[in-house]
Amino acid sequence: MGEVCKVLIVDDEMLIRQGIINYIAWEQEGFHIVGEASNGKEAMQLIAECSPHIVITDIVMPIMDGIDLVKEGKKQFPDTEFIVLSSFEDFNYVRSMFQNGVADYILKPKLNGPELLKILNRVVSRISGFQHCVMAAQAEPTVEEMLEGLVQGSSLPADQEALSKVMTNSEFMLVAVRGKNLDPAQLKTAMERSVLEELPIFTLNTNGAEILLLLNFNPHQLTGIKQAIKQQAAQSQESTWMMCEPFDDLADLKNIHDEGCLMMKKYAFYLPDTKLFVYDEVPPENEKQANFDLNHFIEMFKDRLFNSAFTYLQNHVDYLAGRYNNDSFEFKSFLGNIVFNIVVLLDAMKYDTQELEQKKYSYFSTINEATNINEALRMLNTFLEEVKGIIHLGDKASESNNLDKILEYIELHYTEPLRLSEIANHFHFNASYLSSYFSTHHKEGFSEYLNRVRIKKSMELLENSTVSISNISGMVGYSEHSYYCKVFKRITGMSPGSYRKELQMRHENEEKGLTHLKE
């Protein structure tokens, strides 16, 4: 019997470690667990003490995470192989770690006994000079396993006889399918039953949320392949498809995969209602335009040119929504930055932002977690509607305060030649709006309101002073005595002279009555 393969398990969650231990009969399969560690630092000590052949490690751990463990482990113990545990979220990131010495990966949602044993045996077969007792480790890798290795960054095997036997055509195409509850076998069968039945089709690198299909064909078959895949995509309501650009060398598989899947991720975010993306039929992007000028937006906001500011913002958001090759993170970051700046601006402008301050983190997280542009824009629009409500309420209170000041100003300056346009400019109001306000709230225009103020003041002078009527007209702001008399009669129903005489007669009668009472 050959040497037993020693394995070290590293994860900060004890339940995960226990699950891995109970997945397979380790000794029976030719493996021996030499220890457990809850972080990278503990693992480094155990590697030095136990010399494991393979280390199975999680990525996210305290003290020293899996990334640093792999780097330091390969540096100090170059013969030790590392298998990382990955979630869907860091799946692409794990692939990039292969250059740091990772031998393989296991997706946590897919972690089970057969899968674990398959990967362990695959890694054992790569350990130079190691004679593993389990026959499975000595078995030749399948075509799918070799192709998966290429996707992960491995080189083409020196002996390509197995590939040559099943891949007899000159061209290749990678088709990525994303969705929920995908069944690789069912999807492959459906493809083979279409016009693609004569083509070699390989299913590889499936993780439950994505299936990769590699097609091997000849150039004259390309049109039929496109039609067949379009038909399959149309029948798959819950999934999104991407046809990557054809290539003629399997050595290009990784680059085609990385570029195609990245492109699919971007387009699926910006065009969530599109179910099929074909390499030479993707929608054109919006043409490049000037960057968003945040300072200009802020200045418009400070000047209370809110409609202009929101229009400027909406135009740029519409532009970004058509820049499909931009990373979705860049788009979400722009929206988050807008939310942050608007909240700060409103607070600086003395608007009531207490409730908005409490909700802003919810806006940030929801935008950041959006799976497509529609979700992100819905949250932005909800935020902007709330902002507009705050501005409207704040401006109504401010507007009422300003209008009180305008009425006070008229009371203090009625003796001067006042014009509506001059008052509007003085208080930074729109003259048309100010005119409308007077008509709505005082049932009369500005001129009529001013006349009533002046006539009221003149009535007080007529009653309580002996100043001549001609002088009174000038004292209350009328440059023409005749016009004053005309306005006075229209408002009171009598001339200034008659009003004064009536007041005098009333006073005389009141005095006679008092004298009679005293007698």
Secondary structure as UniProt FT lines:
FT   STRAND          5..10
FT   HELIX           14..23
FT   TURN            26..30
FT   STRAND          31..37
FT   HELIX           40..50
FT   STRAND          54..58
FT   HELIX           66..76
FT   TURN            78..79
FT   STRAND          81..86
FT   TURN            89..90
FT   HELIX           91..96
FT   HELIX           97..100
FT   STRAND          102..107
FT   HELIX           108..110
FT   HELIX           113..124
FT   TURN            125..126
FT   TURN            128..129
FT   HELIX           135..138
FT   HELIX           143..152
FT   HELIX           161..166
FT   STRAND          171..179
FT   HELIX           184..193
FT   TURN            194..198
FT   STRAND          201..204
FT   STRAND          210..217
FT   HELIX           219..221
FT   HELIX           222..235
FT   TURN            237..238
FT   STRAND          239..243
FT   HELIX           250..252
FT   HELIX           253..270
FT   TURN            272..273
FT   STRAND          276..278
FT   TURN            279..280
FT   HELIX           294..302
FT   TURN            303..304
FT   HELIX           306..320
FT   TURN            321..322
FT   TURN            324..325
FT   HELIX           328..348
FT   TURN            349..350
FT   HELIX           354..368
FT   HELIX           373..413
FT   TURN            414..415
FT   HELIX           420..426
FT   TURN            427..428
FT   HELIX           431..441
FT   HELIX           446..464
FT   HELIX           469..475
FT   TURN            476..477
FT   HELIX           481..492
FT   HELIX           496..518
//
